[in-house]
Amino acid sequence: MMRGFDTNQKNMIGAVAVIEVMRMFGIFLVIPVFTLYGREFTTSSLLIGIALGAYGLTMALFQAPFGIISDRFGRKNVIMLGMIPYIVGNLIAWHPFNIYGLIIGRLIAGAGAITSSGMAMVQESVAPERRNIAMAILGIPIGFAFMVGIILGPIISSELGIDTLFLLSAVLGSLSLIPFSRVRYRRPAYSAEERRRAGRIEPKAFVIGGVGFLISLYMMVFFFYLPVYGTRAYGAGGYEFFLLVPVIIGGIIAVAASGFADRNHSTLFSILSLVVMLAAVPFVFFFPTSSGSKEFFVVGTTVFFVGYSIYEIVFTPLLSKMSRKDSYGANIGVYNTMQFFGQFVGGVAGGVLVTLSLDQVAVLRTTIFLTALVIISLVLLYIPTKFREIKNQVSSY
């Protein structure tokens, strides 16, 4: 997959992958047990949901500013600076004393808003026809980090305590800075006019960001629901192993899809990802509880990960086609801001909609709500694309 990239591009993609994987691995370690950790401090599903989504709130608030700053002052320093609050926040969550301390720790950790800068660094450093495959290369180790984290989280927490996962996240975040600090980043050359107008936000970024908001909301409701239903169906120590197959299938299909998307099919696969996630909703939420058959959950979870994995790979390159090269950070920052704000709202919505009891009324309203969200996402995607392929923006004003 790395053929077609020069040595510097390979090193840069690898360094961004390492820092993202270490950070995401720390997040994924906590996901399968976060609801259980929250129960140690409160019986309120709403407060647990706020703590789960708090990370996304500050990521949303700081994502666009970090992206704009990186457009003007360079990506590398901004990314390294952004890892500091991530490390500090996880140390606070390690021993929060109460649910409010946990919320504060998650808020501080989320302030390390480096995603837009890292993605922009990759997008602007490779040729347009290689951007989807570059995102796939980033996505593969992140997907692997998810799989390993989802398994090791419950195992480590059962041996050393759930709080240890946050300490481990802080340590991994610190270690990720070592290879990244050594990467040589060649910032693209801009004209004086381009430098003056760097960080310009395209209106389409807000529309695509709306899709990101809704899908991230959907995703967080899914992950709030996952340990509640999963432990009920498979037991406290079994459901995380069941997740391996859906995640692997989703990753393989997404990587294969990225190759086709690179051949000027980004819009097509963006549509496909949303349609697949729409199909997953009743199989994940409604059918398993209404029928009592957990096989529906297996099917639905697999379908969800296929759709979500494709979505994660193709949407950023689609947005980059709508943006000028000197403003990738700003536009991807807007998109990521809305994504992470969707994570915050989704965490809260999970606590309100799903609750900890999973009664039929709660599951039905969640199914209807999420179905409507994905349909609205398809409508939003149509506005800037008209469901047609987008040509790359020119590089100068």
BELHU-V520796 format. One record per helix or strand. SS is the DSSP state (2 for helix, 1 for strand). FROM is the first residue (numbers start at 1). LEN is the number of residues. If there is no record, write none. Layout:
ss:SS from:FROM len:LEN
ss:SS from:FROM len:LEN
//
This chain:
ss:2 from:7 len:25
ss:2 from:34 len:6
ss:2 from:45 len:29
ss:2 from:75 len:20
ss:2 from:99 len:12
ss:2 from:115 len:11
ss:2 from:128 len:33
ss:2 from:163 len:19
ss:2 from:192 len:5
ss:2 from:203 len:32
ss:2 from:239 len:23
ss:2 from:266 len:26
ss:2 from:295 len:27
ss:2 from:325 len:29
ss:2 from:360 len:26
//
